Amino acid sequence: MKKLLFILISIVILSILIFGCSSKKIETEKDSNTVIIGIDDTFVPMGFKNEKGDIVGFDVDLAKELGKRLNKEIVFQPIDWTMKESELKSGNIDFIWNGYTITNERKNKVDFSVPYLKNKQVIVTLSDSSINSKSDLYGKKVGAQSESSAVTAMEKEEDLYNNFAGGS
């Protein structure tokens, strides 16, 4: 019994030492003047990769300007938009910055800054399209980003949402 207790205590102490040391290493490796911003790099015009592979866009320019004013280096980390809150919670990123609409549900998950844009969900089609209203979308293929405010808005129109071509 004493042997088992000694082994158990040794494992606990060893675990504390290992995880304690690795945590210190992570803390010292991150530069306090660096801010990691999680961004969807496919969200034109807010944040996207240009022909050279650089991340550019409105949100990128705004974040860079904030970095200059705060004397911080901004690093853009492309993320899977469906995992944005998990990336933030795990510490992989410091901020989510990318047309992230404020909703009551999201307020329960993250802290928001003062809004810098007012968004609306709109239908965008080609100028010669026969689609002129929401009702014209019945039976049509509709695209939206997963876990986005656009999807939430469409889901509120349950009858329309369930009648998109190919299903919802």
MDAnalysis code that builds the backbone (N, CA, C; Angstrom):
import MDAnalysis as mda
import numpy as np

u = mda.Universe.empty(504, n_residues=168, atom_resindex=np.repeat(np.arange(168), 3), trajectory=True)
u.add_TopologyAttr("name", ["N", "CA", "C"] * 168)
u.add_TopologyAttr("resid", np.arange(1, 169))
u.add_TopologyAttr("resname", ["MET", "LYS", "LYS", "LEU", "LEU", "PHE", "ILE", "LEU", "ILE", "SER", "ILE", "VAL", "ILE", "LEU", "SER", "ILE", "LEU", "ILE", "PHE", "GLY", "CYS", "SER", "SER", "LYS", "LYS", "ILE", "GLU", "THR", "GLU", "LYS", "ASP", "SER", "ASN", "THR", "VAL", "ILE", "ILE", "GLY", "ILE", "ASP", "ASP", "THR", "PHE", "VAL", "PRO", "MET", "GLY", "PHE", "LYS", "ASN", "GLU", "LYS", "GLY", "ASP", "ILE", "VAL", "GLY", "PHE", "ASP", "VAL", "ASP", "LEU", "ALA", "LYS", "GLU", "LEU", "GLY", "LYS", "ARG", "LEU", "ASN", "LYS", "GLU", "ILE", "VAL", "PHE", "GLN", "PRO", "ILE", "ASP", "TRP", "THR", "MET", "LYS", "GLU", "SER", "GLU", "LEU", "LYS", "SER", "GLY", "ASN", "ILE", "ASP", "PHE", "ILE", "TRP", "ASN", "GLY", "TYR", "THR", "ILE", "THR", "ASN", "GLU", "ARG", "LYS", "ASN", "LYS", "VAL", "ASP", "PHE", "SER", "VAL", "PRO", "TYR", "LEU", "LYS", "ASN", "LYS", "GLN", "VAL", "ILE", "VAL", "THR", "LEU", "SER", "ASP", "SER", "SER", "ILE", "ASN", "SER", "LYS", "SER", "ASP", "LEU", "TYR", "GLY", "LYS", "LYS", "VAL", "GLY", "ALA", "GLN", "SER", "GLU", "SER", "SER", "ALA", "VAL", "THR", "ALA", "MET", "GLU", "LYS", "GLU", "GLU", "ASP", "LEU", "TYR", "ASN", "ASN", "PHE", "ALA", "GLY", "GLY", "SER"])
u.atoms.positions = np.array([
    [0.828, -1.188, 0.000],
    [0.000, 0.000, 0.000],
    [0.871, 1.250, 0.000],
    [1.984, 1.220, 0.789],
    [2.884, 2.370, 0.832],
    [3.525, 2.596, -0.524],
    [3.872, 1.505, -1.217],
    [4.478, 1.613, -2.540],
    [3.520, 2.283, -3.521],
    [2.281, 1.873, -3.520],
    [1.275, 2.433, -4.411],
    [1.070, 3.921, -4.126],
    [1.000, 4.286, -2.862],
    [0.845, 5.684, -2.470],
    [2.056, 6.494, -2.917],
    [3.261, 5.958, -2.739],
    [4.488, 6.640, -3.154],
    [4.492, 6.856, -4.673],
    [4.096, 5.837, -5.443],
    [4.055, 5.940, -6.907],
    [3.031, 6.991, -7.328],
    [1.865, 6.987, -6.711],
    [0.816, 7.945, -7.031],
    [1.272, 9.376, -6.743],
    [1.861, 9.596, -5.588],
    [2.361, 10.933, -5.230],
    [3.473, 11.353, -6.186],
    [4.345, 10.436, -6.552],
    [5.429, 10.737, -7.492],
    [4.879, 11.153, -8.849],
    [3.853, 10.465, -9.319],
    [3.234, 10.804, -10.609],
    [2.620, 12.197, -10.548],
    [1.926, 12.505, -9.473],
    [1.310, 13.826, -9.326],
    [2.387, 14.912, -9.319],
    [3.443, 14.744, -8.555],
    [4.520, 15.737, -8.478],
    [5.203, 15.884, -9.836],
    [5.480, 14.769, -10.485],
    [6.109, 14.810, -11.801],
    [5.207, 15.532, -12.809],
    [3.912, 15.271, -12.765],
    [2.973, 15.939, -13.671],
    [2.969, 17.444, -13.438],
    [2.962, 17.857, -12.187],
    [2.984, 19.289, -11.860],
    [4.257, 19.931, -12.386],
    [5.377, 19.264, -12.196],
    [6.649, 19.796, -12.677],
    [6.671, 19.915, -14.197],
    [6.213, 18.886, -14.884],
    [6.225, 18.898, -16.349],
    [5.298, 19.978, -16.887],
    [4.055, 19.999, -16.413],
    [3.109, 20.984, -16.932],
    [3.460, 22.396, -16.467],
    [3.987, 22.535, -15.289],
    [4.417, 23.849, -14.795],
    [5.537, 24.410, -15.640],
    [6.516, 23.608, -15.986],
    [7.636, 24.056, -16.814],
    [7.181, 24.382, -18.228],
    [6.331, 23.547, -18.799],
    [5.911, 23.817, -20.170],
    [5.066, 25.085, -20.227],
    [4.270, 25.362, -19.208],
    [3.470, 26.575, -19.165],
    [4.361, 27.807, -19.103],
    [5.409, 27.772, -18.302],
    [6.350, 28.882, -18.204],
    [7.018, 29.124, -19.550],
    [7.373, 28.050, -20.251],
    [8.030, 28.167, -21.539],
    [7.112, 28.878, -22.534],
    [5.857, 28.505, -22.559],
    [4.906, 29.129, -23.470],
    [4.767, 30.605, -23.153],
    [4.662, 30.954, -21.881],
    [4.508, 32.347, -21.499],
    [5.702, 33.189, -21.919],
    [6.897, 32.675, -21.764],
    [8.081, 33.460, -22.089],
    [8.335, 33.518, -23.588],
    [7.816, 32.558, -24.363],
    [8.030, 32.581, -25.801],
    [7.182, 33.639, -26.488],
    [6.014, 33.969, -25.963],
    [5.150, 34.939, -26.602],
    [5.601, 36.345, -26.249],
    [5.854, 37.125, -27.268],
    [6.281, 38.506, -27.102],
    [5.072, 39.339, -26.671],
    [5.210, 40.098, -25.602],
    [4.087, 40.896, -25.102],
    [3.740, 42.041, -26.045],
    [4.594, 42.336, -27.011],
    [4.288, 43.374, -27.991],
    [3.630, 42.804, -29.243],
    [3.333, 41.516, -29.233],
    [2.718, 40.863, -30.381],
    [1.276, 40.504, -30.051],
    [0.394, 40.826, -30.973],
    [-1.023, 40.503, -30.836],
    [-1.393, 39.581, -31.995],
    [-1.945, 38.412, -31.677],
    [-2.333, 37.443, -32.706],
    [-3.830, 37.590, -32.968],
    [-4.144, 37.925, -34.195],
    [-5.533, 38.153, -34.589],
    [-6.005, 36.983, -35.440],
    [-7.074, 36.334, -34.997],
    [-7.693, 35.257, -35.760],
    [-8.582, 35.850, -36.830],
    [-8.383, 35.402, -38.059],
    [-9.115, 35.981, -39.177],
    [-9.469, 34.902, -40.193],
    [-10.642, 35.045, -40.781],
    [-11.035, 34.179, -41.896],
    [-10.420, 34.806, -43.137],
    [-9.449, 34.152, -43.722],
    [-8.737, 34.751, -44.857],
    [-9.420, 34.478, -46.201],
    [-10.733, 34.173, -46.140],
    [-11.514, 33.999, -47.370],
    [-12.718, 34.936, -47.377],
    [-12.740, 35.916, -46.510],
    [-13.905, 36.780, -46.311],
    [-13.705, 38.129, -47.004],
    [-13.832, 38.126, -48.321],
    [-13.682, 39.332, -49.134],
    [-14.855, 40.257, -48.834],
    [-14.664, 41.533, -48.655],
    [-13.450, 42.345, -48.725],
    [-12.812, 42.595, -47.348],
    [-13.305, 41.909, -46.309],
    [-12.839, 42.193, -44.946],
    [-11.446, 41.635, -44.688],
    [-11.195, 40.397, -45.072],
    [-9.896, 39.767, -44.897],
    [-9.771, 38.623, -45.885],
    [-8.753, 38.689, -46.738],
    [-8.582, 37.655, -47.756],
    [-7.137, 37.682, -48.253],
    [-6.752, 36.608, -48.954],
    [-5.405, 36.544, -49.520],
    [-5.428, 37.127, -50.932],
    [-4.470, 38.033, -51.188],
    [-4.368, 38.596, -52.534],
    [-3.587, 37.648, -53.438],
    [-3.312, 38.084, -54.653],
    [-2.617, 37.219, -55.625],
    [-1.212, 36.840, -55.181],
    [-0.620, 37.611, -54.262],
    [0.719, 37.294, -53.740],
    [0.654, 36.377, -52.518],
    [-0.560, 36.117, -52.031],
    [-0.719, 35.272, -50.845],
    [-0.709, 36.056, -49.546],
    [-0.668, 37.405, -49.642],
    [-0.701, 38.254, -48.446],
    [-2.138, 38.425, -47.979],
    [-2.327, 38.469, -46.670],
    [-3.662, 38.714, -46.127],
    [-3.907, 40.217, -46.157],
    [-4.974, 40.622, -46.848],
    [-5.316, 42.027, -47.037],
    [-6.807, 42.212, -46.777],
    [-7.261, 43.458, -46.782],
    [-8.681, 43.744, -46.651],
    [-8.946, 44.847, -45.644],
    [-10.210, 45.227, -45.542],
    [-10.611, 46.327, -44.671],
    [-10.243, 46.056, -43.209],
    [-10.635, 44.892, -42.702],
    [-10.328, 44.563, -41.305],
    [-8.826, 44.482, -41.070],
    [-8.088, 44.011, -42.059],
    [-6.634, 43.897, -41.947],
    [-6.013, 45.285, -41.834],
    [-6.447, 46.203, -42.710],
    [-5.932, 47.574, -42.658],
    [-6.262, 48.236, -41.324],
    [-7.470, 48.026, -40.843],
    [-7.893, 48.622, -39.576],
    [-7.079, 48.067, -38.413],
    [-6.861, 46.761, -38.392],
    [-6.077, 46.133, -37.317],
    [-4.621, 46.603, -37.360],
    [-4.053, 46.735, -38.561],
    [-2.676, 47.226, -38.684],
    [-2.554, 48.648, -38.143],
    [-3.537, 49.471, -38.437],
    [-3.513, 50.853, -37.931],
    [-3.609, 50.866, -36.413],
    [-4.452, 50.041, -35.850],
    [-4.547, 49.949, -34.398],
    [-3.207, 49.511, -33.811],
    [-2.562, 48.535, -34.454],
    [-1.250, 48.077, -34.010],
    [-0.232, 49.204, -33.987],
    [-0.236, 50.027, -35.020],
    [0.678, 51.180, -35.067],
    [0.420, 52.123, -33.909],
    [-0.836, 52.419, -33.683],
    [-1.198, 53.378, -32.630],
    [-0.888, 52.849, -31.235],
    [-0.957, 51.517, -31.061],
    [-0.677, 50.910, -29.755],
    [0.768, 50.427, -29.639],
    [1.530, 50.610, -30.716],
    [2.916, 50.148, -30.767],
    [3.001, 48.634, -30.514],
    [2.129, 47.901, -31.199],
    [2.076, 46.441, -31.102],
    [2.274, 45.838, -32.486],
    [2.935, 44.700, -32.537],
    [3.061, 43.970, -33.788],
    [1.810, 43.115, -33.951],
    [1.180, 43.231, -35.104],
    [-0.026, 42.470, -35.390],
    [0.347, 41.272, -36.253],
    [-0.062, 40.084, -35.823],
    [0.148, 38.857, -36.588],
    [-1.233, 38.296, -36.908],
    [-1.477, 38.068, -38.183],
    [-2.762, 37.516, -38.608],
    [-2.662, 36.005, -38.693],
    [-3.563, 35.326, -37.994],
    [-3.593, 33.866, -37.964],
    [-4.882, 33.399, -38.643],
    [-4.796, 32.842, -39.861],
    [-6.007, 32.309, -40.487],
    [-6.615, 31.202, -39.613],
    [-7.928, 31.272, -39.438],
    [-8.629, 30.285, -38.612],
    [-9.835, 29.741, -39.364],
    [-10.288, 28.587, -38.933],
    [-11.543, 28.014, -39.405],
    [-12.642, 28.798, -38.685],
    [-13.461, 29.515, -39.439],
    [-14.450, 30.414, -38.844],
    [-15.398, 29.681, -37.893],
    [-15.672, 28.404, -38.144],
    [-16.575, 27.657, -37.270],
    [-15.940, 27.394, -35.906],
    [-14.615, 27.593, -35.802],
    [-13.891, 27.323, -34.550],
    [-13.412, 28.602, -33.866],
    [-13.924, 29.751, -34.280],
    [-13.406, 31.043, -33.807],
    [-13.402, 31.186, -32.289],
    [-14.500, 30.846, -31.631],
    [-14.547, 30.989, -30.175],
    [-13.600, 29.999, -29.492],
    [-13.482, 28.800, -30.046],
    [-12.557, 27.804, -29.481],
    [-11.113, 28.267, -29.613],
    [-10.774, 28.857, -30.745],
    [-9.418, 29.375, -30.960],
    [-9.100, 30.455, -29.925],
    [-10.071, 31.312, -29.667],
    [-9.889, 32.387, -28.693],
    [-9.769, 31.828, -27.280],
    [-10.678, 30.944, -26.933],
    [-10.697, 30.372, -25.580],
    [-9.426, 29.578, -25.267],
    [-8.885, 28.891, -26.285],
    [-7.686, 28.077, -26.074],
    [-6.410, 28.909, -26.015],
    [-6.496, 30.192, -26.396],
    [-5.315, 31.047, -26.371],
    [-4.498, 30.997, -27.644],
    [-4.993, 30.305, -28.680],
    [-4.277, 30.274, -29.959],
    [-4.263, 31.644, -30.625],
    [-5.286, 32.458, -30.336],
    [-5.365, 33.821, -30.856],
    [-5.730, 34.749, -29.709],
    [-5.426, 36.040, -29.889],
    [-5.772, 37.038, -28.875],
    [-7.104, 37.717, -29.172],
    [-7.431, 37.839, -30.462],
    [-8.654, 38.509, -30.889],
    [-9.263, 37.787, -32.079],
    [-10.588, 37.937, -32.210],
    [-11.286, 37.571, -33.440],
    [-11.579, 38.902, -34.109],
    [-11.152, 39.048, -35.354],
    [-11.342, 40.344, -36.008],
    [-11.707, 40.088, -37.451],
    [-13.008, 40.158, -37.765],
    [-13.370, 39.769, -39.131],
    [-14.874, 39.825, -39.366],
    [-15.470, 40.980, -39.372],
    [-16.895, 41.033, -39.641],
    [-17.692, 40.138, -38.710],
    [-17.368, 40.168, -37.449],
    [-17.967, 39.286, -36.445],
    [-19.164, 40.005, -35.825],
    [-20.355, 39.690, -36.296],
    [-21.570, 40.370, -35.875],
    [-21.871, 40.104, -34.400],
    [-22.220, 41.170, -33.692],
    [-22.549, 41.058, -32.272],
    [-23.984, 40.563, -32.137],
    [-24.138, 39.445, -31.434],
    [-25.464, 38.909, -31.113],
    [-25.479, 38.590, -29.616],
    [-26.664, 38.445, -29.048],
    [-26.765, 38.103, -27.624],
    [-26.121, 36.751, -27.333],
    [-26.312, 35.787, -28.239],
    [-25.703, 34.464, -28.052],
    [-24.173, 34.576, -28.026],
    [-23.618, 35.363, -28.946],
    [-22.164, 35.530, -28.993],
    [-21.638, 36.325, -27.797],
    [-22.438, 37.247, -27.280],
    [-22.031, 38.003, -26.087],
    [-21.812, 37.081, -24.895],
    [-22.518, 35.951, -24.874],
    [-22.337, 34.978, -23.795],
    [-21.037, 34.205, -23.930],
    [-20.429, 34.231, -25.117],
    [-19.212, 33.472, -25.379],
    [-17.950, 34.327, -25.336],
    [-18.053, 35.588, -25.779],
    [-16.871, 36.445, -25.895],
    [-17.193, 37.868, -25.447],
    [-16.143, 38.651, -25.207],
    [-16.293, 40.084, -24.940],
    [-16.080, 40.824, -26.244],
    [-16.932, 41.786, -26.536],
    [-16.826, 42.572, -27.762],
    [-16.283, 43.956, -27.468],
    [-15.608, 44.520, -28.443],
    [-15.187, 45.912, -28.369],
    [-16.374, 46.784, -28.775],
    [-16.155, 48.080, -28.810],
    [-17.146, 48.983, -29.362],
    [-17.239, 48.678, -30.854],
    [-18.437, 48.529, -31.411],
    [-18.559, 48.202, -32.838],
    [-17.933, 49.293, -33.716],
    [-17.281, 48.883, -34.788],
    [-16.711, 49.845, -35.727],
    [-17.430, 49.827, -37.072],
    [-18.395, 48.934, -37.233],
    [-19.224, 48.862, -38.432],
    [-20.646, 48.486, -38.049],
    [-21.596, 48.916, -38.856],
    [-22.967, 48.443, -38.724],
    [-23.216, 47.510, -39.897],
    [-23.578, 46.253, -39.605],
    [-23.816, 45.293, -40.681],
    [-25.310, 45.094, -40.878],
    [-25.622, 44.671, -42.073],
    [-26.963, 44.214, -42.412],
    [-26.800, 42.998, -43.292],
    [-27.757, 42.119, -43.224],
    [-27.766, 40.968, -44.117],
    [-28.530, 41.385, -45.365],
    [-27.910, 41.227, -46.515],
    [-28.530, 41.624, -47.774],
    [-28.398, 40.486, -48.782],
    [-29.232, 40.525, -49.792],
    [-29.167, 39.566, -50.892],
    [-28.385, 40.236, -52.014],
    [-27.353, 39.561, -52.499],
    [-26.528, 40.107, -53.580],
    [-26.647, 39.188, -54.788],
    [-27.018, 39.769, -55.923],
    [-27.136, 39.012, -57.173],
    [-26.504, 39.822, -58.301],
    [-26.365, 39.210, -59.454],
    [-25.914, 39.921, -60.644],
    [-26.998, 40.899, -61.079],
    [-26.602, 41.968, -61.753],
    [-27.551, 43.022, -62.123],
    [-28.669, 42.518, -63.044],
    [-28.410, 41.512, -63.853],
    [-29.438, 41.010, -64.760],
    [-30.213, 39.817, -64.184],
    [-30.088, 39.581, -62.884],
    [-30.757, 38.457, -62.235],
    [-32.258, 38.689, -62.131],
    [-32.994, 37.595, -62.118],
    [-34.446, 37.684, -61.918],
    [-34.804, 37.710, -60.431],
    [-33.800, 37.648, -59.573],
    [-34.042, 37.668, -58.121],
    [-34.079, 39.123, -57.651],
    [-35.250, 39.543, -57.174],
    [-35.440, 40.918, -56.721],
    [-35.942, 41.003, -55.290],
    [-36.242, 39.864, -54.688],
    [-36.739, 39.852, -53.310],
    [-36.423, 38.495, -52.689],
    [-36.651, 38.391, -51.391],
    [-36.406, 37.112, -50.713],
    [-37.264, 35.997, -51.293],
    [-38.488, 36.293, -51.632],
    [-39.383, 35.240, -52.131],
    [-38.884, 34.668, -53.463],
    [-38.092, 35.432, -54.198],
    [-37.520, 34.938, -55.455],
    [-36.432, 33.892, -55.222],
    [-36.034, 33.683, -53.980],
    [-34.987, 32.707, -53.659],
    [-35.522, 31.282, -53.506],
    [-36.853, 31.107, -53.464],
    [-37.419, 29.749, -53.354],
    [-36.883, 28.883, -54.483],
    [-36.337, 27.721, -54.117],
    [-35.836, 26.771, -55.096],
    [-34.463, 27.123, -55.671],
    [-33.860, 28.201, -55.208],
    [-32.551, 28.625, -55.724],
    [-31.427, 28.111, -54.824],
    [-30.225, 28.065, -55.403],
    [-29.033, 27.741, -54.615],
    [-28.577, 29.016, -53.936],
    [-28.379, 28.936, -52.633],
    [-27.982, 30.101, -51.845],
    [-26.731, 29.742, -51.061],
    [-25.753, 30.635, -51.094],
    [-24.504, 30.391, -50.377],
    [-24.353, 31.336, -49.203],
    [-23.808, 30.835, -48.106],
    [-23.519, 31.644, -46.922],
    [-22.439, 30.933, -46.126],
    [-21.720, 31.694, -45.365],
    [-20.642, 31.135, -44.549],
    [-21.218, 30.400, -43.344],
    [-20.721, 29.194, -43.108],
    [-21.157, 28.389, -41.972],
    [-20.959, 29.155, -40.673],
    [-21.928, 29.044, -39.757],
    [-21.880, 29.684, -38.439],
    [-21.897, 31.209, -38.529],
    [-22.392, 31.760, -39.641],
    [-22.409, 33.212, -39.809],
    [-23.776, 33.783, -39.449],
    [-23.823, 35.096, -39.320],
    [-25.088, 35.780, -39.061],
    [-26.039, 35.623, -40.233],
    [-25.487, 35.456, -41.427],
    [-26.338, 35.247, -42.604],
    [-27.131, 33.955, -42.458],
    [-26.483, 32.910, -42.004],
    [-27.179, 31.635, -41.807],
    [-28.254, 31.783, -40.736],
    [-27.923, 32.462, -39.655],
    [-28.905, 32.693, -38.588],
    [-30.115, 33.442, -39.126],
    [-29.881, 34.475, -39.939],
    [-30.983, 35.248, -40.517],
    [-31.834, 34.381, -41.439],
    [-31.178, 33.536, -42.232],
    [-31.931, 32.661, -43.146],
    [-32.752, 31.635, -42.377],
    [-32.201, 31.102, -41.297],
    [-32.915, 30.089, -40.512],
    [-34.197, 30.651, -39.905],
    [-34.236, 31.958, -39.672],
    [-35.451, 32.590, -39.127],
    [-36.587, 32.559, -40.149],
    [-36.241, 32.482, -41.422],
    [-37.224, 32.362, -42.512],
    [-37.326, 30.878, -42.861],
    [-37.843, 30.096, -41.915],
    [-37.795, 28.636, -41.993],
    [-38.345, 28.067, -43.300],
    [-39.479, 28.560, -43.749],
    [-40.078, 28.032, -44.981],
    [-39.148, 28.269, -46.172],
    [-38.630, 29.471, -46.289],
    [-37.699, 29.797, -47.380],
    [-36.416, 28.981, -47.250],
    [-35.871, 28.939, -46.071],
    [-34.602, 28.233, -45.802],
    [-34.707, 26.761, -46.195],
    [-35.810, 26.140, -45.863],
    [-35.999, 24.718, -46.164],
    [-36.319, 24.429, -47.621],
    [-36.520, 25.488, -48.417],
    [-36.841, 25.300, -49.828],
    [-35.739, 25.774, -50.770],
    [-34.533, 25.986, -50.268],
    [-33.405, 26.291, -51.142],
    [-33.071, 25.039, -51.945],
    [-32.604, 25.225, -53.174],
    [-32.213, 24.094, -54.006],
    [-31.067, 23.332, -53.341],
    [-31.181, 22.050, -53.245],
    [-30.149, 21.249, -52.612],
    [-30.337, 21.122, -51.121],
    [-31.364, 21.725, -50.565],
    [-31.609, 21.662, -49.121],
    [-30.889, 22.744, -48.375],
    [-31.121, 22.838, -47.076],
    [-30.497, 23.891, -46.274],
    [-29.174, 23.428, -45.732],
])
